[in-house]
Amino acid sequence: MPELVVNTEGNKIHVDKGQKIGKVGLTGNTTGYHIHLSVFEDLNSNGDFSDDYPFGLTDPLGWDGDYTDPWEEYTRGDKHGAKSYKLFTQLSAPKTQQIPASGGTVTDREFTLNVPANSSNEPLNIKIENSAFEKASDIIKSIVPSLLLAATTNSGQIINNFNNPLSLVYDYSKADLSNINEDTISFYFLTPQTGIWEKLSSNLDKTNKTVTSKTSHFSQFAVMGELLDSTPPTTTAEITGTKGSGSRYRSDVSVKLLAQDNPGGKGVSYTVYSLDGEHWNEYQNPLEFKNEGSYKIWFLAHDKAGYEEVKKSVEFSIDKTIPEAKIEVSQSDWDLKVSPVSEDQVTITRKPGKKLNEATYILTDPAGNILTLETYDLDSDNKDVFKLYSLKYNSGKAIPVPSNSLTTTFTYQPNPRQIRIINQTFSLKDLAQFTINADAFKNRTILNIIESKKPRKEEKEGIVLLRLKTNKGKLEYSY
């Protein structure tokens, strides 16, 4: 996290020249360490800067165009953009010097321009101005700020071409060469017609750290070199957990972000990740996920050459909930079926048991959670008998179920053949006994029930049948 002299929105504090105002940090919608500095004008002079966004934003470099600042002229309703003020006390001013026709030298910090005699027929006013860092390609970049060179006569005539070549000398001893092949350092110039940077024949003095070249015309010039490492790092996500199908897990999940730089690269600097795609944190230890749900992690790495990997993401879900089963007669085909309580992509398979009419039902969800039912399952045209022996959740021990039995018999009406009567009997040891008679023609159901040794009789409209359901190792019933 960054350390700032003020970190509460709306607060303000005066700072002195040279005072440290913050340390670089990683907050907000950014994938790299930075300090975000904004300058606002209190437009309504109320002492509150929180109501001055965005119209109070001002450029601390001021406006330097040859027409009115478009931001200052921008209006929306009764709002308008703030004026830009030059707030920096020291800006790099262009170097301007007159050179007689007999020649001379102009020096601006690390750059020297030698103008030989008779390069021009009259005295010249030479202007040297520092400009932006530039690049000739993805692997050839400036090592120092570029230079804008201009020459005019005393009458204001612009001179771009000279009678004799001028000498360009740059002392690059202060340049950062940590990712530059020093042997490739050279002057380049920008061709105005094409916008292409072209390499100038240059002499390199690695002992004195100078590069020299010649030019017969003025343009924008830059000292550039080839990068030693121009390839971003790559990161892979290693997910550990008990895996089901696809990217589904049925356990806690640990995610490692493994970053590496290209062979011969400068090495990985740091890796960042985000859980919402907007707010980023530096990755230091494996990320741990325990709660059920769907997750998406965005991540990328930075290398020591300053390159940032293209943002990647990985998705997975955690589902620790083991399926449960329901046993009921389907009134669409009058068949007793075992099916999942949840229809969320749970698959069910039936395997024959060791004895006649015994069967094993296996319910599996996409995360690999498994419910195994050992049953007695007699299925005939007129009679279905179902008994549940035990339940087993994932790799746990089998859980015996109290003695139980559900018998369903069907009586058909001939010509045409259709269901007439459905009789059910159900017992669950020490808990309940049911006798059900459902008449499809009369659309009535009579239930004789004993629960907690207390009998009762119910009569209901429609066809009412028993529904059995497993629930965390128990067999439940309803109707």
N, C-alpha and C positions, 0 to 999 in steps of 0.2 A: 504494500500500500504506500502511496506517496506521503511524504511529510510536508505539510504546507504551513505557512504562517497563519493562514485562516482557512478553515475547512467547513464552515457553516454557511450555507447559502444565504445571501442577503447581508451578511456581516462585511464590514470593510475595515481596513487597517492601513495606516501610512507606513511606508517602508523607506529606509534611507539608502543612499547610493552605496552599492557594494554589498547590501544585505542579502543573505541567502533567503529565497522565498519558497523553495521547495526542493524535494528530491524526486527524481524520475520515478514514475509508478505505472501501474497497469490497472486502470479502472475504466468503466463505461464500455461503449461499443468500439473497442479497439483491440487489435491482435498483437500489439507491440508496446514496449515500454515508452513512455512519453510524459511530457508535461504539457497540458493544454492551457494556453494563456490567452485570455480574451480581454479586450479593453472596451469598457462601456462609458458612455457619457450619460450623466443624470439629466435627461432631457427636460423633465419637469421640475428639477431642482428641489425634490422633496426628500432628498437624502436616502432614498430607497432605490437600489439598482435592480431589484427583482422585477420591476415593472417596465424595464427598458430593453427587454429582449423581444424581437431582434433589432428594433429600430435604433437602439442606442449603441449598437456595435460600431466601433470606429477603427480605422486603420492607423496604427501608431506610426507608420511611415509617412503618413500624410498623402495628399493627392498631388501627383506630379505630372498629370496629363496636360495637353495643350487645349483642353476643353473642360467644361464644368463637370465635376465629379457626378457621375450618374446616380450613385447611392444617395448623395445629398439631395438630388432632385426627385428621387423616388417618393411617391406618395401613395397611401392607401387609407381612404377615409380622411381622418384628421391627423394621421401619422405620417412622418417622413423620416428618411434616413439621416443619421447623424453626420456631421462634418468630420472629415479626417484631419487629425492634427499630427504634426511631426513631434513626437514625444521623446525620440532618442536624442541624447545630448551629443553623441559622437557618431556621425555617419561618414562612410568613406566617400569623400568628395572626389570628383574627377580631377586628374592632374592635367593642367594646361600650361604649355610653355612654347615660346616663340623660338624658332630655329632659323638662323640666317641662311642665305643661299650657299654660304661656304660650309654648311653642315654643322652638326653638333650632336649632343646626347641628351636624352630625356630618361630620367630614372623615376620610377614610381614603385616604392617598396622593393619587391623581389624582381621586378621587371625592368629591363633596360632596353631602350630603343636607340640604336646608333644610325644617324642620318648622314651619309657621306656627302661631300661637296658636290654641288651641281645636280643633286637629286631633283631639285626644282629650280625654275628660272627666277624665283623670287622668294622672299622669306615666307615661312610656313608657321601657322599656329597649330601645334600638335596637341590633341586631346586624347588622354588615356583614361578609360573608365572600366572599373571592374564590373563584371556581369555574372550571370548564373553559371553553375557547374553544368557542363554539357556532356553529351555522349555521341560518338560516331556510330556505335552499334551496341548491341547488348553486351559485348565483351571489351569494348574500347571506351573508356570514360575519362573525364577530366580528373586530374589530381589536384588542381588548384582552380580558383575562379577564372572564368574566361575573360578575355579582354576585348573591349570595343575601341578600335583605333580610328581616329578621324583627323583630317588635316584641311585647313582652309587658308586662303591668302588673306592679306590685310583688308582686301575689298570684300571678303565674305565668300569668294568662290571656293567650292568644294573640290579638293584634289584627291583623287583616288588612285592615280597611277603616277609612277615616278621614273625619272630618267635613269637612275642607278638603283640597284637593289639596296634596301634598308636591312639592317641586322637586328634580329630579335634574340634577346638573351633572357632566360628565366632561371633564377636560383630556386630550385625545388627542395632545398634542404629541410624546409619546414613542412613539406607535404607528407601526408599519411600514405606510406607505400606498403602497408601491411598486406594488402591484397593486390599489389601491382607488380608485374614483371618489369623491373627497372630497366632491363635491356631494351624494352619496347617504347620507352618514353620518347615522345616526339611532338613537334608543333603541328597543329591542324588549323585549317582555315575554313570558314563557312562560305560556300558558293551561294550568293544571294539568289541567282536565277533558279537553282535547283533545290536549295535548302539542304544540300549534302555537305558533310564535313569531309574535306580532302586532306590527306597527309602531306606535309611538307618535308622535303629532305632536311634532316637535322643532324647535328653533331652532339653527341652525348659525352659529358665529362663526369663520370661517376665518382671520381676522386673529389672534385670540387662541387659536385651536385648541381651542375648547370646543363642546360640544353640550349643550343643555338641554331638559328635558321635564318633564312633571308626571304624577303618579299619585295615585289615591285608594285604592289597595290595594297590598299587598305580594305579591311573587312573585319569580321569578328574572328579572333584567334583563341586557341585553347591549347594547353599542354595536356596531352592525354597519354595513357598507357593501357596495355592489355591486362585484364584481370587474371589473377592466378586462379581464382575460384569464382565461377559465374553460374554455378548450378545450385539451386536451393536444396536443402536437406529433404529427406523423406521420413515420414512417420507411419508406423503401423500400430494398430490397436490389437492387443492381445487380451482376449476375454476368457476368464476362468470361471467355471461354474458347472453345475450338473445340467447338461444340455438336452433339450428335446429336439423337435424338428425346427428347421430354419434357424432363426435367431431367438428362439424361446428357451428360457431356463426355468428350472423348478427349484432353484436354490439361491442363496446369496451370490452376487456376482462381483468379481474384482476385475478392473480394467487397467492394464498397463499400457502406457504410450511409449513406444520404443522408437526413438529418433536416431537417425544416422546421417552423416554427411556423405557426399560423393567421394570416391577414392581420390586421394590427393587434395581434398578440400581443406578448409581452415578449421573444420570441426563444428559441432552443434553448440550453439550458445544457450538457448533455452527453448522450452516447449510450452505452449499455452493451450487451454481448453475452455469450452463453454458448455453449459447445460441448457441454455436457452437461445443460443445463437447470437446474443447481444453482449452479455457481460462475460468478460474473460478473466481467467486466473492462470497463474503460472503453475505448471504441472511439476510436482516434486515427488509424490508418492502415489502408489496405485490407488485408483478411485474405487471406493467400496459402495455397493448398493444392496440394501437389505429389504426394502419395501416392495410389495407387488406393484406392478405398473409397467408402462412403456417408457423407454428412455432413448434419448438421442444425444450423442456427445459430438461436438465439433472440436477439431484440434488442428494444430499446425506447429511447425518448428521454425526457429530462426537460426541461421548459422553465424559464425564469427566474421564472415565476409559481408554481413549485412543483408543477406538474402532471406526472403520469407517464403515458406512453402505455400502452395495453393491449399486453401482450406479444404479439409476432408471431414467426413462424419461417419459415425457408426451407430446403428440402431439395434436395440434388443428389448426384450420384455421379460419380466419375472412373474411367474405364476406358480405359487406354492399350494394352491387350492386343489386338492385331489377330487376327481369326479365322484359323484354319488349316483346311485341307480334307482330307478323306479320300476315297479312291476305292476302291470295293469292289463285289463282286457281292452283291446282296441275295438271300439264300436263300429269301425269302418270295415273290418274283416272278421271280427269276433274271434280274435286270436290273443292268447296270453303272451305278452312280450316283455322282455327286459330291455330297457333303454336308458340313456343318460338323463338325469334331472335337468342338466343344462345342455342345450343344443349347440353350445359354442364349439363346433368342430371336434367334438368328442367322437372317437371311433369305438365300435364295440365288436368284439369277436367272440364266437362260441366254439368251444372245443369239447368233444366227448369226454366224459369222466371215466373212471376206472370200472364202474359197474353200469349195468343196464339202466338207461334213463337218467343217469347222472351227467351233469354238464358243468363246465367252467366258463364263466363269462368274464371277459377282460375289457374294461373300459379305459381308454387311453386318451389323454388330451394332448394338444400340440406341444406342451412343455415337457411331455413325457411322464406326467403324473399318472399312476395306474391304480385302479380299483379292481380287485380280483374277487369274484363271488364263486364259492363252491356250492352247488345246488343239486337238488333232485328236480328234474324237469320233464314230466310226462306230457307230451303234446299229441292228442288224437283229435279225430273229427268231432267227437261228442264230449270229450272230457280232457281237461287240463289240470294237472296237479303240480304244484310248485312248493318246494321246501328250500329254505335258505339255511345252509350249514354254517358257513363262516364268511368273514370279510377280511380282506388283507389290503392295506394301504401302502403303496409303493413296495419297499423291501422290508416293511415291518413284519411282525409276527401275525399269523392268522388269528382273528378274533372270533371265538365261537359265538353263535347266536342262539338264544333260548329256543327250545323246541317250538316249531311253527309249521303250519301247513295251510295252503290255500288251494281249495278244490273248486273248479268251475265246471259245471255240466250244462250242455246245450240241448234243447228240444226243438226240433225243426217242424214246420208246417209243410206238408208236401203239396205239390202241384199249385203254384210254383213253390219250390223249396226255399223257405226263409225262416229265420230265427223266430221262435215263439216264446220260449221260456228260457231264462238264464238263472240257474241256481248256484249260489256260492256258499261255501262253508270255510271259515277261517278260525284258526286257534293260535294264540301266542301265549306260551306257558305263563301261568300265574297272572296274566294281564287281561286277556280279552278272548271272547268267543263270539262269532257272528254266524248267523244263518240268514241268507238273503234270497228272496224270490222276486225276480223281476219279470213282469209280463209285458212283452213288447207290443202285443196287440192292444192291451188295455192301457199301456203307457203308465203303469203303476209299479211301485216297488215296495215290498214289505220286508222290514229288517227286524230280526230278533237278536238282541245284543245283550251280552253279559260283560260288564266291566267292573272290576273291583268287587266281584261276586254279587253284583246288583243287576238283575235282569230288567230289560225294558223293550218295548216294541215301538217301532216307528213305521209310518206309512207315508210315502213321498210320491209326488208326481214325477213322471219320467222314469228312465232306467238309471238306477243308482247302483254302482258297483264299487268294490273295494279298490283302493290304491295303496300299494306298499311302497315304502321309500327307505333307503339307507341314509343314515345321518351320523357320521363320526363313530362308526362301529356299532350303531344300534339299528334295529328294524322298527320303523314307525308305520302306522296305518292311518288312513283317513277314508272318507266316503262322501 
